[in-house]
Amino acid sequence: MKKNIIIKIIGKVQNVGFRFYTHKTAIRLNINGFVSNKTDGTVYIEAEGEENNLEQFIDWCRIGPSWARVDDVHIQDGVVSDYSDFRIN
């Protein structure tokens, strides 16, 4: 069953390729939605997919690319929006 989650990633997560690698990981795991940088220095993700794929995606988000430093990850359930792909905003 398709599920939607909202992820907020806190740490050194901007200017380290986080959005690019998030996009690559989402495509690999058949996740749709988007990723964007927020003005407060966090990364915001809306992700939709099968629960098992989302769990793997969250595990990746807790680490991120090698140049990043993830200090905290906040996750909440969202509303399924039937995204057709995964985009970088």
PyMOL CGO cylinders between C-alpha atoms (Angstrom):
from pymol import cmd
from pymol.cgo import CYLINDER

trace = [
    CYLINDER, 0.00, 0.00, 0.00, 1.32, 3.43, -0.93, 0.3, 1, 1, 1, 1, 1, 1,
    CYLINDER, 1.32, 3.43, -0.93, 2.20, 5.74, 1.94, 0.3, 1, 1, 1, 1, 1, 1,
    CYLINDER, 2.20, 5.74, 1.94, 3.32, 9.38, 2.17, 0.3, 1, 1, 1, 1, 1, 1,
    CYLINDER, 3.32, 9.38, 2.17, 5.84, 10.67, 4.70, 0.3, 1, 1, 1, 1, 1, 1,
    CYLINDER, 5.84, 10.67, 4.70, 7.31, 14.08, 5.38, 0.3, 1, 1, 1, 1, 1, 1,
    CYLINDER, 7.31, 14.08, 5.38, 10.97, 14.15, 6.41, 0.3, 1, 1, 1, 1, 1, 1,
    CYLINDER, 10.97, 14.15, 6.41, 12.91, 17.08, 7.87, 0.3, 1, 1, 1, 1, 1, 1,
    CYLINDER, 12.91, 17.08, 7.87, 16.66, 16.58, 8.03, 0.3, 1, 1, 1, 1, 1, 1,
    CYLINDER, 16.66, 16.58, 8.03, 18.75, 18.70, 10.38, 0.3, 1, 1, 1, 1, 1, 1,
    CYLINDER, 18.75, 18.70, 10.38, 22.53, 19.10, 10.35, 0.3, 1, 1, 1, 1, 1, 1,
    CYLINDER, 22.53, 19.10, 10.35, 25.14, 20.01, 7.76, 0.3, 1, 1, 1, 1, 1, 1,
    CYLINDER, 25.14, 20.01, 7.76, 22.82, 19.05, 4.92, 0.3, 1, 1, 1, 1, 1, 1,
    CYLINDER, 22.82, 19.05, 4.92, 23.02, 21.97, 2.49, 0.3, 1, 1, 1, 1, 1, 1,
    CYLINDER, 23.02, 21.97, 2.49, 25.83, 22.56, -0.02, 0.3, 1, 1, 1, 1, 1, 1,
    CYLINDER, 25.83, 22.56, -0.02, 26.94, 18.92, 0.34, 0.3, 1, 1, 1, 1, 1, 1,
    CYLINDER, 26.94, 18.92, 0.34, 24.96, 17.31, -2.51, 0.3, 1, 1, 1, 1, 1, 1,
    CYLINDER, 24.96, 17.31, -2.51, 22.18, 16.10, -0.24, 0.3, 1, 1, 1, 1, 1, 1,
    CYLINDER, 22.18, 16.10, -0.24, 19.35, 16.87, -2.68, 0.3, 1, 1, 1, 1, 1, 1,
    CYLINDER, 19.35, 16.87, -2.68, 21.21, 15.27, -5.61, 0.3, 1, 1, 1, 1, 1, 1,
    CYLINDER, 21.21, 15.27, -5.61, 21.89, 12.04, -3.73, 0.3, 1, 1, 1, 1, 1, 1,
    CYLINDER, 21.89, 12.04, -3.73, 18.39, 12.03, -2.25, 0.3, 1, 1, 1, 1, 1, 1,
    CYLINDER, 18.39, 12.03, -2.25, 17.04, 12.13, -5.81, 0.3, 1, 1, 1, 1, 1, 1,
    CYLINDER, 17.04, 12.13, -5.81, 19.28, 9.24, -6.89, 0.3, 1, 1, 1, 1, 1, 1,
    CYLINDER, 19.28, 9.24, -6.89, 18.26, 7.17, -3.86, 0.3, 1, 1, 1, 1, 1, 1,
    CYLINDER, 18.26, 7.17, -3.86, 14.56, 7.89, -4.35, 0.3, 1, 1, 1, 1, 1, 1,
    CYLINDER, 14.56, 7.89, -4.35, 14.71, 6.79, -8.00, 0.3, 1, 1, 1, 1, 1, 1,
    CYLINDER, 14.71, 6.79, -8.00, 16.54, 3.59, -7.04, 0.3, 1, 1, 1, 1, 1, 1,
    CYLINDER, 16.54, 3.59, -7.04, 13.88, 2.78, -4.41, 0.3, 1, 1, 1, 1, 1, 1,
    CYLINDER, 13.88, 2.78, -4.41, 10.85, 3.73, -6.55, 0.3, 1, 1, 1, 1, 1, 1,
    CYLINDER, 10.85, 3.73, -6.55, 9.99, 6.69, -4.32, 0.3, 1, 1, 1, 1, 1, 1,
    CYLINDER, 9.99, 6.69, -4.32, 8.05, 9.65, -5.73, 0.3, 1, 1, 1, 1, 1, 1,
    CYLINDER, 8.05, 9.65, -5.73, 7.82, 13.16, -4.30, 0.3, 1, 1, 1, 1, 1, 1,
    CYLINDER, 7.82, 13.16, -4.30, 10.33, 15.97, -3.91, 0.3, 1, 1, 1, 1, 1, 1,
    CYLINDER, 10.33, 15.97, -3.91, 13.27, 17.32, -1.93, 0.3, 1, 1, 1, 1, 1, 1,
    CYLINDER, 13.27, 17.32, -1.93, 14.06, 20.96, -1.21, 0.3, 1, 1, 1, 1, 1, 1,
    CYLINDER, 14.06, 20.96, -1.21, 16.37, 23.14, 0.86, 0.3, 1, 1, 1, 1, 1, 1,
    CYLINDER, 16.37, 23.14, 0.86, 14.67, 25.31, 3.46, 0.3, 1, 1, 1, 1, 1, 1,
    CYLINDER, 14.67, 25.31, 3.46, 15.82, 28.77, 4.54, 0.3, 1, 1, 1, 1, 1, 1,
    CYLINDER, 15.82, 28.77, 4.54, 16.48, 27.47, 8.08, 0.3, 1, 1, 1, 1, 1, 1,
    CYLINDER, 16.48, 27.47, 8.08, 19.29, 25.22, 6.75, 0.3, 1, 1, 1, 1, 1, 1,
    CYLINDER, 19.29, 25.22, 6.75, 17.30, 21.98, 6.81, 0.3, 1, 1, 1, 1, 1, 1,
    CYLINDER, 17.30, 21.98, 6.81, 16.31, 19.66, 3.97, 0.3, 1, 1, 1, 1, 1, 1,
    CYLINDER, 16.31, 19.66, 3.97, 12.59, 18.96, 3.47, 0.3, 1, 1, 1, 1, 1, 1,
    CYLINDER, 12.59, 18.96, 3.47, 11.36, 15.82, 1.71, 0.3, 1, 1, 1, 1, 1, 1,
    CYLINDER, 11.36, 15.82, 1.71, 7.91, 14.56, 0.79, 0.3, 1, 1, 1, 1, 1, 1,
    CYLINDER, 7.91, 14.56, 0.79, 8.20, 10.91, -0.17, 0.3, 1, 1, 1, 1, 1, 1,
    CYLINDER, 8.20, 10.91, -0.17, 5.63, 8.41, -1.40, 0.3, 1, 1, 1, 1, 1, 1,
    CYLINDER, 5.63, 8.41, -1.40, 6.02, 4.73, -2.02, 0.3, 1, 1, 1, 1, 1, 1,
    CYLINDER, 6.02, 4.73, -2.02, 5.62, 1.27, -0.61, 0.3, 1, 1, 1, 1, 1, 1,
    CYLINDER, 5.62, 1.27, -0.61, 6.31, 1.02, 3.12, 0.3, 1, 1, 1, 1, 1, 1,
    CYLINDER, 6.31, 1.02, 3.12, 9.35, -1.25, 2.75, 0.3, 1, 1, 1, 1, 1, 1,
    CYLINDER, 9.35, -1.25, 2.75, 10.94, 1.14, 0.22, 0.3, 1, 1, 1, 1, 1, 1,
    CYLINDER, 10.94, 1.14, 0.22, 10.18, 4.13, 2.45, 0.3, 1, 1, 1, 1, 1, 1,
    CYLINDER, 10.18, 4.13, 2.45, 11.88, 2.41, 5.39, 0.3, 1, 1, 1, 1, 1, 1,
    CYLINDER, 11.88, 2.41, 5.39, 15.03, 1.92, 3.30, 0.3, 1, 1, 1, 1, 1, 1,
    CYLINDER, 15.03, 1.92, 3.30, 14.80, 5.54, 2.15, 0.3, 1, 1, 1, 1, 1, 1,
    CYLINDER, 14.80, 5.54, 2.15, 14.53, 6.77, 5.75, 0.3, 1, 1, 1, 1, 1, 1,
    CYLINDER, 14.53, 6.77, 5.75, 17.56, 4.66, 6.71, 0.3, 1, 1, 1, 1, 1, 1,
    CYLINDER, 17.56, 4.66, 6.71, 19.53, 6.36, 3.92, 0.3, 1, 1, 1, 1, 1, 1,
    CYLINDER, 19.53, 6.36, 3.92, 18.30, 9.83, 5.00, 0.3, 1, 1, 1, 1, 1, 1,
    CYLINDER, 18.30, 9.83, 5.00, 19.64, 9.21, 8.53, 0.3, 1, 1, 1, 1, 1, 1,
    CYLINDER, 19.64, 9.21, 8.53, 23.15, 8.98, 6.99, 0.3, 1, 1, 1, 1, 1, 1,
    CYLINDER, 23.15, 8.98, 6.99, 23.03, 10.99, 3.76, 0.3, 1, 1, 1, 1, 1, 1,
    CYLINDER, 23.03, 10.99, 3.76, 25.97, 11.50, 1.41, 0.3, 1, 1, 1, 1, 1, 1,
    CYLINDER, 25.97, 11.50, 1.41, 29.50, 11.29, 2.77, 0.3, 1, 1, 1, 1, 1, 1,
    CYLINDER, 29.50, 11.29, 2.77, 29.95, 15.09, 2.90, 0.3, 1, 1, 1, 1, 1, 1,
    CYLINDER, 29.95, 15.09, 2.90, 26.82, 15.60, 5.03, 0.3, 1, 1, 1, 1, 1, 1,
    CYLINDER, 26.82, 15.60, 5.03, 26.40, 15.42, 8.78, 0.3, 1, 1, 1, 1, 1, 1,
    CYLINDER, 26.40, 15.42, 8.78, 22.90, 14.42, 9.81, 0.3, 1, 1, 1, 1, 1, 1,
    CYLINDER, 22.90, 14.42, 9.81, 22.18, 15.47, 13.38, 0.3, 1, 1, 1, 1, 1, 1,
    CYLINDER, 22.18, 15.47, 13.38, 18.46, 14.67, 13.49, 0.3, 1, 1, 1, 1, 1, 1,
    CYLINDER, 18.46, 14.67, 13.49, 15.63, 13.42, 11.29, 0.3, 1, 1, 1, 1, 1, 1,
    CYLINDER, 15.63, 13.42, 11.29, 11.98, 14.26, 11.96, 0.3, 1, 1, 1, 1, 1, 1,
    CYLINDER, 11.98, 14.26, 11.96, 9.39, 12.06, 10.26, 0.3, 1, 1, 1, 1, 1, 1,
    CYLINDER, 9.39, 12.06, 10.26, 5.63, 12.42, 10.11, 0.3, 1, 1, 1, 1, 1, 1,
    CYLINDER, 5.63, 12.42, 10.11, 2.87, 10.84, 8.10, 0.3, 1, 1, 1, 1, 1, 1,
    CYLINDER, 2.87, 10.84, 8.10, 1.57, 12.86, 5.17, 0.3, 1, 1, 1, 1, 1, 1,
    CYLINDER, 1.57, 12.86, 5.17, -1.32, 12.63, 2.76, 0.3, 1, 1, 1, 1, 1, 1,
    CYLINDER, -1.32, 12.63, 2.76, -0.84, 10.56, -0.40, 0.3, 1, 1, 1, 1, 1, 1,
    CYLINDER, -0.84, 10.56, -0.40, -0.61, 13.02, -3.31, 0.3, 1, 1, 1, 1, 1, 1,
    CYLINDER, -0.61, 13.02, -3.31, 0.08, 10.56, -6.15, 0.3, 1, 1, 1, 1, 1, 1,
    CYLINDER, 0.08, 10.56, -6.15, 3.33, 12.18, -7.25, 0.3, 1, 1, 1, 1, 1, 1,
    CYLINDER, 3.33, 12.18, -7.25, 4.38, 10.86, -10.67, 0.3, 1, 1, 1, 1, 1, 1,
    CYLINDER, 4.38, 10.86, -10.67, 8.14, 11.21, -10.14, 0.3, 1, 1, 1, 1, 1, 1,
    CYLINDER, 8.14, 11.21, -10.14, 10.78, 12.51, -7.73, 0.3, 1, 1, 1, 1, 1, 1,
    CYLINDER, 10.78, 12.51, -7.73, 12.00, 16.09, -8.18, 0.3, 1, 1, 1, 1, 1, 1,
    CYLINDER, 12.00, 16.09, -8.18, 14.58, 18.44, -6.76, 0.3, 1, 1, 1, 1, 1, 1,
    CYLINDER, 14.58, 18.44, -6.76, 13.03, 21.80, -5.89, 0.3, 1, 1, 1, 1, 1, 1,
]
cmd.load_cgo(trace, "trace")
